[in-house]
Amino acid sequence: MCAKFVSRSLLVFMISVCFSDLLKAQTVGKTAPFVAVHNGGMIILFIVVTVFLAAVIFLKLKTSEAISTAKKKKQGDEEGRLKQYISNMDSKQIEEFIQYKQNQKKQHDTPGNGANKMLLILFFLAVSLLFNQSIYAQPSGKNIASILGNTGVIITIILILIPILLGIVLMIIKVKNVIKQYNRKQNIEEAEKLAAFLKILPDDTIEETLIKRKAALDYKLLNNELSGQLKAEDEKGLININTNSTLPVVAIKKKALKRPNIDAQLSRLILWYIGCATFWLLFGTTIGEYLGIKFVAPDVDHLSWLSFGRLRPVHTNVVFWGWASLGMLGLGYYIVPTVSNTSLASIKKGWLTLILINASVVAGTLCLMAGINNSGGEYREYTWPVMLLFAIGLVLTLINFLQTVAKRKTKEIYISNWYMIAAVIFAIIIVLVAYIPFWSNGLGDTIVQGYYMHQGVGMWFMLFTLGIVYYMLPQQLNKPIYSYSLGILAFWTQILFYTLIGTHHFVFSAIPWWLQTVAIAGSAGMIIPVVAGTTNFLMTFKGAWYKIAGSYTLPFFLVGILFYFTGSMQGTAEAFRTANLYWHFTDFTVAHSHLTMYGIICFFVWAGIYAVVPRITGKEPPQITVGAHFWLALIGLLFYTVPLMYGSTIKGMMWMQGKPFIDGVVFMAPYWLWRAIGGSLMWVSHLFFAYNIYKMLAGSAVADVKDIALEKLKNEQNDFGIIE
């Protein structure tokens, strides 16, 4: 009821202020500066008086509640009240019989007082008039304005208000303690009355009330009312009970099943691929982290080898050809023979490919830091002898995969092999087109550059990782892919449309207008394979969404699928000429490339690694560090991309308005800070990933007591020659 009065009084206060503001509108002009300063002083006064009034209302409510409770105790039925105490006793209180614990219901309704209501309303009216007293009297103008605007006066007022407010707080505490002591005294008196009542309580009353009450309170279920007395039998081994009684820090995830009968030499090859990929991920993203810091502190160093122009291609090429390529190939060497139900054609070719690609990345990194490059476009900075090593490795991989599929023991070629073998073929073609010098002159070189860098992303990285998902996602969900036909549709339409879109990076350039239009049309056509693939993956989750909570691989797959759709659709939107006017040459393209290469490729590769390595080694990564890796990578990516996309859009609009170029540079400074923060989180997540790889490769597995006991018995039998 008091809350209603306060709300009504506030309403009166607001109406009076609005009414007085309407009157004040007639007195603008010279008095306006005074009104602003005067209102500032009135606000301070209003805050003080409001705090004081709130304290008074709070104390009044507490005292009224205490008085009302005391009156009810005196006027009510004392015997009935004491019996109520007895009926509310718990088992321990009944057993001890001398302890007392009062369960008193709080009273929420406090009777109002007409005089108090009127005083409250008058108070708000008075304060509201103080805000606008300039309506009724001529202001003194500059004198009052200068006094209230003086810094010393303001500080003095604040210093005076501090002890006043502290005094109000202390007063509330003291009065509240007095009320608390009064309530305690009332409870003690009530307890004495209850004790006296219990002494004279007849035995038959005890039998009827207390003993029955204790028996009811002490009743417990036997926990076999539904199951019965018989123990459960598990003839098929379907029940798996977790006997770990400790409280887990993170939710317990399902462990990977160790794959039987996997070739030890192939396992060693796969783990070397993944280990080298992890090293290049740490190295490449450490360079990227340093570059992100340079955006905020450009003068952090003055060494030519560490200049931005040299380190930036080191970062991109290392994560492209070192991390992503080796990680994908390592998973490919596991998937291709697995879905073909046969062994890998040549382990030796696999090792030779690993050596050649690593040599290519090492030589390319040293050359770029020394200033030796191809003088070409983006991702084409390696000189041709360096990239030749990489191309030879791809040729060996293609031969190895084709020979493995040729001797398959299954009738069909599973769709994963379609995607991965096609990706290797396109990668070889892309490298040849980019480095053969016949057409690398003038506009021809520009067209080749657009073809090379876009086909590298879409026809090498994207196509290969989609092949990984088509095997790993159904395997982790333990159900078949939703639609084989959608997968084939996405495969052929991606080959049809993606090979046409490279030129959309050079819209409004000297490249023929019709070729630009073909690239834009191809970008729009990419909606077909992206929607088909996304639908196929998400529908595979149908009926199995609950498995995400119990898996540490499926969240990576799900994030990769979502970014596959959003990042690809963003690329289609960027291709149109209107979007190019705003986003081209801005940091939007940087955000987009990270959204695709990191959000799609990296998350898919991580998911595959977390699914494959435990099946090979039998060792699980720590779940808490897998979670840290996932969330730091995801949050860091969002911190990196979203501010850059927003800031770059505004920057493009500034260019469209004819603003100076330097204004856009200054404007992007805070967004580059967010880029550095997001990049730092991503880099830290890679440290967790590397630690998880270490634990899966070299970590010690938890000893199984049952296995040790059986092994001991077997050894004893061998010692005594009992084994047949």
VOGU-3710 file (C-alpha; in Angstrom, 3 decimals, decimal comma):
1> mcakfvsrsl> 0,000/0,000/0,000  2,873/2,359/0,785  4,376/1,600/-2,618  1,145/2,768/-4,216  1,328/6,044/-2,329  4,932/6,569/-3,355  4,063/5,920/-7,009  1,123/8,306/-6,818  3,266/10,978/-5,189  5,930/10,558/-7,870
11> lvfmisvcfs> 3,200/10,973/-10,482  2,091/14,241/-8,830  5,708/15,329/-8,728  6,241/14,651/-12,438  2,999/16,438/-13,378  3,942/19,489/-11,319  7,393/19,601/-12,891  5,929/19,357/-16,381  3,367/22,074/-15,570  5,998/24,387/-14,181
21> dllkaqtvgk> 8,220/23,705/-17,223  5,402/24,885/-19,452  5,239/28,115/-17,461  9,005/28,395/-17,552  8,983/28,252/-21,348  7,767/31,865/-21,296  10,867/33,024/-19,431  13,646/31,985/-21,790  16,209/34,384/-23,104  18,579/36,076/-20,700
31> tapfvavhng> 17,597/33,933/-17,725  18,442/30,644/-19,446  22,030/30,366/-18,126  20,820/31,055/-14,617  18,077/28,444/-14,902  20,577/25,760/-15,957  22,907/26,467/-13,036  20,062/26,915/-10,581  18,509/23,616/-11,625  21,870/21,919/-11,041
41> gmiilfivvt> 21,825/23,131/-7,423  18,232/22,049/-7,020  19,119/18,563/-8,273  21,697/18,210/-5,485  19,161/19,418/-2,932  16,533/17,078/-4,325  18,904/14,072/-4,059  19,658/14,848/-0,405  16,016/15,337/0,545  15,003/12,200/-1,389
51> vflaaviflk> 17,585/10,085/0,451  16,385/11,476/3,755  12,749/10,827/2,863  13,564/7,272/1,757  15,262/6,672/5,099  12,219/7,991/6,967  9,821/5,821/4,942  12,010/2,737/5,467  12,204/3,270/9,236  8,488/3,951/9,460
61> lktseaista> 7,694/0,699/7,630  9,965/-1,296/9,949  8,582/0,247/13,148  4,991/-0,130/11,938  5,651/-3,785/11,174  7,110/-4,399/14,652  4,235/-2,602/16,385  1,628/-4,429/14,311  3,174/-7,807/15,130  3,241/-7,013/18,838
71> kkkkqgdeeg> -0,429/-5,953/18,780  -1,480/-9,163/17,030  0,313/-11,242/19,651  -1,451/-9,430/22,503  -4,920/-9,468/20,926  -4,863/-12,995/19,447  -5,652/-16,447/20,895  -2,532/-17,291/22,890  -3,272/-21,010/23,331  -4,035/-21,484/19,663
81> rlkqyisnmd> -0,859/-19,709/18,755  1,241/-21,933/21,021  -0,352/-25,065/19,558  0,535/-23,783/16,143  4,178/-23,646/17,226  3,985/-27,280/18,247  2,502/-28,409/14,946  5,317/-26,645/13,091  8,132/-28,386/14,955  10,542/-30,520/12,950
91> skqieefiqy> 11,896/-33,908/13,957  14,959/-32,621/15,754  12,969/-30,087/17,770  10,437/-32,710/18,798  13,190/-35,143/19,774  15,052/-32,666/21,938  11,766/-31,121/23,129  13,472/-28,163/24,725  14,644/-26,259/21,666  12,595/-23,585/20,090
101> kqnqkkqhdt> 12,647/-22,116/16,697  10,100/-19,611/15,713  8,698/-19,536/12,181  7,061/-16,173/11,973  5,308/-15,026/8,892  6,250/-11,677/7,633  3,508/-9,141/7,322  3,584/-7,320/4,019  0,610/-5,013/4,404  1,189/-1,928/6,549
111> pgngankmll> -1,843/0,268/7,380  -1,608/3,682/5,825  -1,978/7,040/7,447  -3,855/9,820/5,731  -1,681/12,533/7,228  1,500/10,788/6,105  0,139/10,469/2,578  -0,658/14,136/2,426  2,782/15,083/3,776  4,439/12,891/1,132
121> ilfflavsll> 2,463/14,476/-1,684  3,141/17,974/-0,367  6,836/17,173/-0,160  7,050/16,248/-3,834  5,044/19,329/-4,751  7,427/21,522/-2,796  10,532/19,970/-4,318  9,113/20,245/-7,811  8,449/23,929/-7,260  12,030/24,410/-6,053
131> fnqsiyaqps> 13,211/23,279/-9,468  11,383/26,091/-11,130  11,133/28,904/-8,600  12,450/31,217/-11,279  8,847/31,335/-12,530  7,630/33,241/-9,515  10,553/35,524/-8,734  13,013/37,506/-10,776  16,396/35,691/-10,737  19,462/37,504/-9,532
141> gkniasilgn> 21,171/36,394/-12,728  24,928/36,423/-12,918  25,588/36,592/-9,151  23,775/33,347/-8,299  25,011/31,674/-11,454  28,611/32,572/-10,683  28,333/31,398/-7,078  26,769/28,034/-7,846  29,101/27,486/-10,793  32,219/28,095/-8,698
151> tgviitiili> 34,333/24,951/-8,301  35,154/25,708/-4,663  31,487/26,110/-3,774  30,624/22,801/-5,451  33,417/20,975/-3,591  32,297/22,546/-0,294  28,706/21,419/-0,876  29,892/17,887/-1,629  32,048/17,790/1,511  29,077/18,920/3,582
161> lipillgivl> 26,797/16,348/2,016  29,145/13,408/2,686  28,823/13,480/6,534  25,093/14,181/6,228  24,542/11,112/4,047  26,780/9,022/6,321  24,764/10,210/9,298  21,546/9,133/7,589  23,015/5,696/6,875  24,202/5,308/10,480
171> miikvknvik> 20,789/6,396/11,736  19,108/3,714/9,600  21,502/1,061/10,931  21,000/2,091/14,565  17,198/2,208/14,331  17,164/-1,109/12,495  19,233/-2,685/15,296  16,846/-1,287/17,898  13,897/-2,819/16,034  15,780/-6,096/15,742
181> qynrkqniee> 16,463/-6,175/19,493  12,812/-5,387/20,186  11,688/-8,274/17,964  14,165/-10,586/19,676  12,806/-9,594/23,073  9,282/-10,334/21,877  10,388/-13,748/20,609  12,075/-14,589/23,897  8,897/-13,766/25,786  6,958/-15,927/23,350
191> aeklaaflki> 9,443/-18,769/23,870  8,993/-18,576/27,655  5,252/-18,886/27,213  5,713/-21,878/24,913  8,062/-23,573/27,397  5,525/-23,141/30,175  2,810/-24,500/27,929  4,898/-27,555/27,068  5,435/-28,323/30,757  1,722/-28,599/31,423
201> lpddtieetl> 0,948/-30,392/28,175  -0,916/-33,696/28,858  0,687/-37,003/27,783  -2,206/-37,921/25,516  -1,666/-34,668/23,633  2,019/-35,565/23,209  0,982/-38,988/21,850  -1,449/-37,486/19,418  0,631/-34,624/18,150  4,337/-34,814/18,723
211> ikrkaaldyk> 5,075/-38,533/18,339  2,951/-38,854/15,193  4,490/-35,733/13,830  8,003/-37,076/14,446  7,180/-40,389/12,746  5,862/-38,528/9,708  8,917/-36,306/9,522  11,353/-39,200/9,913  9,781/-41,244/7,095  12,141/-41,854/4,192
221> llnnelsgql> 11,784/-43,671/0,888  13,669/-46,938/0,469  14,576/-46,030/-3,131  13,291/-49,361/-4,430  9,585/-48,585/-4,629  9,657/-48,607/-8,439  12,581/-50,931/-9,187  11,910/-53,669/-6,639  14,464/-55,706/-4,722  16,145/-57,420/-7,680
231> kaedekglin> 19,451/-56,114/-9,022  19,595/-54,909/-12,623  21,261/-57,259/-15,112  23,100/-55,905/-18,160  23,568/-58,850/-20,505  24,340/-56,640/-23,544  26,634/-54,148/-21,765  24,415/-51,135/-22,370  24,694/-49,608/-18,893  27,711/-47,415/-18,214
241> intnstlpvv> 27,612/-45,880/-14,741  30,044/-43,125/-13,785  31,326/-44,003/-10,334  33,379/-40,830/-9,926  31,885/-39,134/-6,878  33,880/-35,918/-7,136  32,196/-32,732/-8,275  33,301/-32,000/-11,878  34,385/-28,482/-12,856  32,924/-28,893/-16,353
251> aikkkalkrp> 30,235/-31,195/-17,711  31,444/-34,715/-18,376  31,755/-35,364/-22,131  31,561/-38,620/-24,016  34,958/-40,186/-24,586  36,186/-41,271/-28,001  36,290/-44,982/-28,758  39,725/-46,255/-29,704  39,648/-47,482/-33,282  40,866/-51,088/-33,554
261> nidaqlsrli> 43,108/-52,477/-36,283  44,525/-49,144/-37,443  47,941/-49,322/-39,039  50,615/-48,199/-36,582  52,729/-46,655/-39,367  49,749/-44,714/-40,699  48,903/-43,543/-37,183  52,434/-42,241/-36,739  52,247/-40,413/-40,086  48,912/-38,778/-39,220
271> lwyigcatfw> 50,149/-37,644/-35,811  53,261/-36,092/-37,377  51,083/-34,134/-39,807  48,912/-32,864/-36,957  51,926/-32,092/-34,757  53,626/-30,049/-37,497  50,357/-28,269/-38,255  50,037/-27,311/-34,584  53,545/-25,869/-34,574  52,826/-23,738/-37,636
281> llfgttigey> 49,551/-22,575/-36,083  51,401/-21,304/-33,019  54,175/-19,735/-35,075  51,901/-18,122/-37,660  49,400/-16,719/-35,179  52,181/-15,431/-32,936  53,292/-13,386/-35,935  49,665/-12,317/-36,425  49,389/-11,321/-32,757  52,507/-9,201/-33,126
291> lgikfvapdv> 51,049/-7,548/-36,230  47,827/-6,777/-34,333  49,873/-5,081/-31,624  51,643/-3,034/-34,299  48,324/-1,477/-35,293  48,112/-0,001/-31,800  51,864/0,616/-31,303  53,484/0,997/-34,760  56,918/1,899/-33,371  57,307/-1,187/-31,219
301> dhlswlsfgr> 60,410/-2,188/-33,238  62,691/-0,840/-35,978  64,058/-4,046/-37,522  63,606/-4,628/-41,237  62,940/-8,351/-40,766  60,086/-7,498/-38,389  58,517/-4,753/-40,483  54,791/-4,975/-41,147  55,245/-5,364/-44,902  57,383/-8,475/-44,425
311> lrpvhtnvvf> 55,638/-10,085/-41,472  52,120/-9,823/-42,862  52,736/-12,293/-45,754  54,682/-14,512/-43,332  51,567/-14,714/-41,159  49,141/-15,469/-43,988  51,316/-17,984/-45,818  52,322/-19,884/-42,669  48,719/-20,348/-41,516  47,643/-21,217/-45,075
321> wgwaslgmlg> 50,317/-23,655/-46,205  51,723/-24,704/-42,820  48,792/-24,963/-40,413  45,642/-25,427/-42,475  47,143/-27,484/-45,330  49,062/-29,912/-43,103  46,119/-30,251/-40,717  43,737/-31,054/-43,573  46,135/-33,518/-45,203  46,708/-35,294/-41,890
331> lgyyivptvs> 42,966/-35,826/-41,497  42,750/-36,787/-45,180  45,298/-39,560/-44,676  42,975/-40,946/-42,000  39,660/-40,543/-43,848  40,541/-41,653/-47,399  41,655/-45,209/-46,503  38,974/-45,485/-43,796  36,003/-44,807/-46,071  37,646/-46,925/-48,792
341> ntslasikkg> 37,933/-49,797/-46,286  41,520/-50,418/-47,312  45,055/-49,433/-46,389  46,882/-46,347/-47,629  48,623/-46,989/-50,923  52,017/-45,597/-49,872  53,180/-44,501/-46,419  56,463/-43,389/-47,997  54,741/-40,865/-50,279  52,946/-39,490/-47,223
351> wltlilinas> 56,244/-38,835/-45,410  57,801/-37,282/-48,495  54,827/-34,920/-48,848  55,200/-33,881/-45,192  58,893/-33,120/-45,664  58,345/-31,131/-48,881  55,533/-28,950/-47,478  57,448/-28,215/-44,275  60,545/-27,337/-46,322  58,426/-25,039/-48,480
361> vvagtlclma> 57,030/-23,163/-45,468  60,437/-22,835/-43,764  62,164/-21,582/-46,935  59,274/-19,261/-47,780  59,254/-17,733/-44,291  62,994/-17,023/-44,346  62,777/-15,537/-47,831  59,884/-13,236/-46,965  61,541/-11,973/-43,778  64,705/-11,306/-45,767
371> ginnsggeyr> 62,751/-9,328/-48,352  62,819/-11,970/-51,099  59,339/-12,417/-52,580  57,461/-13,062/-55,789  56,396/-9,416/-56,193  52,953/-10,822/-56,848  49,586/-10,488/-55,198  48,185/-11,654/-51,916  49,024/-15,238/-50,839  51,355/-15,458/-53,895
381> eytwpvmllf> 54,402/-13,997/-52,142  56,456/-17,227/-52,137  58,920/-17,397/-55,018  58,372/-20,131/-57,590  61,144/-22,504/-56,358  59,613/-22,391/-52,862  56,087/-23,011/-54,123  57,356/-25,777/-56,387  58,160/-27,866/-53,292  54,568/-27,446/-52,134
391> aiglvltlin> 53,201/-28,367/-55,577  55,311/-31,551/-55,727  53,953/-32,556/-52,333  50,393/-32,082/-53,610  51,123/-34,219/-56,687  52,431/-37,034/-54,477  49,325/-36,726/-52,284  47,019/-36,905/-55,308  48,750/-40,052/-56,584  48,549/-41,597/-53,104
401> flqtvakrkt> 44,839/-40,835/-52,693  43,904/-42,020/-56,194  45,778/-45,296/-55,728  44,089/-45,809/-52,355  40,601/-45,198/-53,766  41,379/-47,426/-56,757  41,939/-50,439/-54,502  38,942/-49,720/-52,278  36,880/-52,659/-50,992  33,599/-50,769/-51,267
411> keiyisnwym> 31,540/-50,385/-54,435  30,829/-46,664/-54,073  33,275/-43,816/-53,664  32,055/-42,048/-50,541  31,363/-38,338/-50,930  34,242/-37,351/-48,622  36,723/-38,740/-51,126  35,000/-36,793/-53,911  35,566/-33,532/-52,082  39,119/-34,170/-50,876
421> iaavifaiii> 40,536/-35,542/-54,124  38,893/-32,736/-56,099  40,430/-30,225/-53,678  43,937/-31,605/-54,271  43,412/-31,513/-58,060  42,237/-27,902/-57,941  45,126/-26,907/-55,644  47,644/-28,208/-58,190  45,855/-26,347/-61,010  45,722/-23,142/-58,939
431> vlvayipfws> 49,460/-23,206/-58,227  50,311/-23,871/-61,868  48,064/-21,057/-63,121  49,495/-18,617/-60,574  53,179/-19,306/-61,211  53,407/-20,070/-64,945  54,485/-16,675/-66,358  52,792/-16,828/-69,794  49,815/-14,649/-68,821  51,284/-12,793/-65,845
441> nglgdtivqg> 51,496/-9,417/-67,574  49,299/-6,357/-67,117  45,617/-7,109/-66,671  46,293/-10,794/-67,182  48,262/-10,875/-63,941  45,415/-9,135/-62,105  42,873/-11,655/-63,387  45,181/-14,536/-62,441  45,633/-13,042/-58,974  41,861/-12,907/-58,396
451> yymhqgvgmw> 41,508/-16,477/-59,621  44,405/-17,737/-57,510  43,568/-16,232/-54,133  39,836/-17,003/-54,321  40,260/-20,543/-55,654  42,867/-21,155/-52,957  40,246/-20,451/-50,298  37,219/-21,999/-51,993  38,559/-24,905/-54,014  41,439/-26,008/-51,787
461> fmlftlgivy> 40,651/-25,187/-48,156  36,839/-25,114/-48,320  36,422/-28,130/-50,570  38,827/-30,268/-48,518  37,320/-29,358/-45,127  33,808/-30,040/-46,414  35,041/-33,534/-47,264  36,255/-33,859/-43,677  32,836/-32,821/-42,353  30,979/-35,284/-44,589
471> ymlpqqlnkp> 32,816/-38,115/-42,832  33,441/-36,792/-39,321  30,030/-35,270/-38,582  28,019/-38,477/-39,220  30,685/-40,469/-37,396  30,476/-38,253/-34,301  26,660/-38,237/-34,372  26,559/-42,000/-35,058  24,031/-41,529/-37,850  24,262/-41,240/-41,661
481> iysyslgila> 24,460/-37,962/-43,552  20,993/-36,486/-44,097  21,063/-36,483/-47,901  23,706/-37,870/-50,234  21,976/-36,071/-53,126  22,325/-32,660/-51,451  26,015/-33,376/-51,010  26,454/-34,153/-54,718  24,436/-31,043/-55,651  26,652/-28,868/-53,454
491> fwtqilfytl> 29,790/-30,501/-54,890  29,061/-29,845/-58,566  27,510/-26,390/-58,096  30,527/-25,262/-56,062  32,815/-26,354/-58,889  30,561/-24,595/-61,398  30,168/-21,244/-59,648  33,251/-20,860/-57,441  35,689/-21,079/-60,340  34,091/-17,938/-61,855
501> igthhfvfsa> 34,112/-15,506/-58,942  37,755/-14,462/-58,518  37,347/-11,225/-60,497  34,761/-9,825/-58,064  37,742/-8,566/-56,066  38,447/-6,071/-58,857  35,068/-4,511/-59,518  35,333/-1,015/-61,097  38,876/-1,837/-62,303  40,172/-1,872/-65,886
511> ipwwlqtvai> 39,179/-5,543/-66,221  36,428/-5,968/-68,853  33,006/-5,113/-67,461  31,482/-8,386/-68,716  34,080/-10,411/-66,784  33,257/-8,494/-63,608  29,559/-9,213/-64,176  30,257/-12,933/-64,667  32,103/-12,968/-61,321  29,178/-11,247/-59,586
521> agsagmiipv> 26,719/-13,712/-61,117  28,912/-16,612/-60,004  28,980/-15,171/-56,481  25,181/-15,097/-56,458  25,124/-18,677/-57,737  27,175/-19,742/-54,703  23,959/-19,492/-52,696  23,009/-22,928/-54,108  25,942/-25,015/-52,777  26,112/-23,092/-49,504
531> vagttnflmt> 22,413/-23,528/-48,716  22,519/-27,175/-49,848  25,567/-27,947/-47,705  24,312/-26,077/-44,645  20,912/-27,762/-44,878  22,561/-31,157/-45,217  24,725/-30,652/-42,121  22,025/-29,139/-39,908  19,471/-31,782/-40,897  22,025/-34,443/-39,979
541> fkgawykiag> 21,819/-33,001/-36,451  18,037/-33,583/-36,502  17,074/-35,861/-33,645  20,598/-35,682/-32,209  20,898/-32,090/-30,979  21,108/-33,359/-27,407  24,458/-34,979/-28,230  26,145/-31,565/-28,466  26,042/-31,180/-24,681  27,911/-34,461/-24,226
551> sytlpfflvg> 30,577/-33,955/-26,894  33,633/-31,739/-27,154  33,875/-32,133/-30,953  30,312/-31,334/-32,061  30,399/-27,688/-30,833  33,361/-27,078/-33,155  31,455/-28,629/-36,060  28,336/-26,583/-35,299  30,224/-23,269/-35,149  32,014/-24,119/-38,393
561> ilfyftgsmq> 28,682/-24,881/-40,090  27,139/-21,599/-38,918  30,136/-19,601/-40,119  30,108/-21,567/-43,373  26,654/-20,176/-44,073  27,118/-16,617/-42,736  30,641/-16,135/-44,088  29,775/-17,471/-47,538  26,612/-15,368/-47,765  28,651/-12,358/-46,689
571> gtaeafrtan> 31,050/-13,041/-49,569  28,107/-13,106/-51,973  26,872/-9,763/-50,600  30,354/-8,209/-50,933  30,499/-9,126/-54,629  27,783/-6,688/-55,710  28,942/-3,346/-57,041  27,049/-1,266/-54,469  28,637/-3,194/-51,598  32,067/-2,791/-53,234
581> lywhftdftv> 31,670/0,988/-53,101  31,529/0,856/-49,304  33,628/-2,153/-48,302  36,393/-2,523/-50,868  39,874/-1,412/-49,730  38,675/-1,281/-46,094  39,280/-3,619/-43,147  35,974/-5,304/-43,944  37,829/-7,706/-46,245  40,230/-8,537/-43,388
591> ahshltmygi> 37,273/-9,341/-41,140  35,649/-11,411/-43,889  38,792/-13,444/-44,553  39,141/-14,273/-40,851  35,440/-15,089/-40,606  35,873/-17,698/-43,343  39,409/-19,022/-42,941  39,241/-19,038/-39,135  35,533/-19,490/-38,428  35,078/-22,234/-41,043
601> icffvwagiy> 38,409/-23,871/-41,885  40,035/-23,745/-38,440  36,957/-24,871/-36,524  36,387/-27,788/-38,921  40,043/-28,857/-38,709  40,016/-28,583/-34,903  36,863/-30,675/-34,746  38,443/-33,331/-36,946  41,649/-33,400/-34,904  39,765/-33,740/-31,608
611> avvpritgke> 37,773/-36,591/-33,162  40,698/-38,498/-34,731  43,652/-38,212/-32,350  41,969/-39,809/-29,292  40,830/-42,699/-31,514  44,450/-43,264/-32,533  46,254/-42,736/-29,222  43,522/-43,705/-26,767  44,275/-40,544/-24,765  41,675/-37,841/-24,176
621> ppqitvgahf> 42,425/-34,116/-23,942  41,480/-32,357/-20,687  37,880/-31,292/-21,113  38,341/-27,979/-19,336  41,160/-26,910/-21,680  39,145/-28,027/-24,715  36,354/-25,775/-23,474  38,815/-22,922/-22,928  40,122/-23,401/-26,469  36,611/-23,352/-27,947
631> wlaligllfy> 35,278/-20,295/-26,115  38,431/-18,192/-26,392  38,630/-18,902/-30,131  34,933/-18,120/-30,702  34,795/-14,988/-28,544  38,130/-13,773/-29,897  36,901/-14,214/-33,474  33,763/-12,194/-32,737  35,783/-9,461/-30,992  38,065/-9,400/-34,032
641> tvplmygsti> 35,519/-9,375/-36,856  32,412/-7,537/-35,632  34,145/-4,235/-34,693  36,163/-4,299/-37,918  33,053/-4,844/-40,038  31,164/-2,066/-38,270  34,046/0,412/-38,346  34,884/-0,367/-41,965  31,294/0,254/-43,024  31,390/3,707/-41,421
651> kgmmwmqgkp> 34,809/4,300/-42,964  33,456/3,442/-46,439  30,581/5,860/-45,900  33,107/8,565/-44,974  34,935/7,946/-48,246  31,659/8,143/-50,143  31,035/11,535/-48,511  34,420/12,801/-49,678  36,036/12,938/-46,221  39,884/13,099/-46,125
661> fidgvvfmap> 41,633/9,749/-46,081  43,389/10,509/-42,778  40,000/10,948/-41,081  39,204/7,320/-41,826  42,568/6,225/-40,418  41,994/8,118/-37,167  38,421/6,836/-36,970  39,552/3,173/-37,186  41,986/3,395/-34,239  39,568/2,043/-31,562
671> ywlwraiggs> 38,412/-0,738/-33,880  42,012/-1,761/-34,437  42,307/-1,990/-30,651  39,389/-4,423/-30,647  41,183/-6,303/-33,427  44,237/-6,663/-31,180  42,086/-7,809/-28,228  40,245/-10,390/-30,319  43,482/-11,588/-31,889  45,014/-11,973/-28,427
681> lmwvshlffa> 42,132/-14,179/-27,276  42,446/-16,274/-30,428  46,177/-16,640/-29,888  45,688/-17,732/-26,261  43,169/-20,333/-27,457  45,891/-21,788/-29,692  48,097/-22,274/-26,647  45,319/-24,346/-25,082  44,985/-26,289/-28,343  48,711/-27,041/-28,381
691> yniykmlags> 48,493/-28,210/-24,765  45,579/-30,476/-25,672  47,597/-31,955/-28,544  50,447/-32,628/-26,114  48,111/-34,371/-23,683  46,643/-36,513/-26,478  50,087/-37,455/-27,801  52,396/-37,651/-24,791  50,094/-37,433/-21,791  49,869/-40,374/-19,433
701> avadvkdial> 46,589/-42,247/-19,514  44,701/-42,930/-16,262  45,541/-46,378/-14,938  42,624/-48,814/-15,009  42,609/-51,017/-11,904  40,778/-53,808/-13,712  43,282/-53,866/-16,576  46,237/-53,888/-14,181  44,744/-56,748/-12,156  44,064/-58,842/-15,249
711> eklkneqndf> 47,534/-58,153/-16,583  49,030/-59,247/-13,263  47,070/-62,502/-13,319  48,168/-63,140/-16,885  51,822/-62,558/-15,953  51,521/-64,937/-13,035  50,100/-67,612/-15,304  52,992/-67,087/-17,725  55,512/-67,386/-14,896  54,069/-70,719/-13,789
721> giie> 53,615/-71,998/-17,327  49,843/-72,421/-16,991  48,960/-70,806/-20,319  47,944/-73,427/-22,861
//
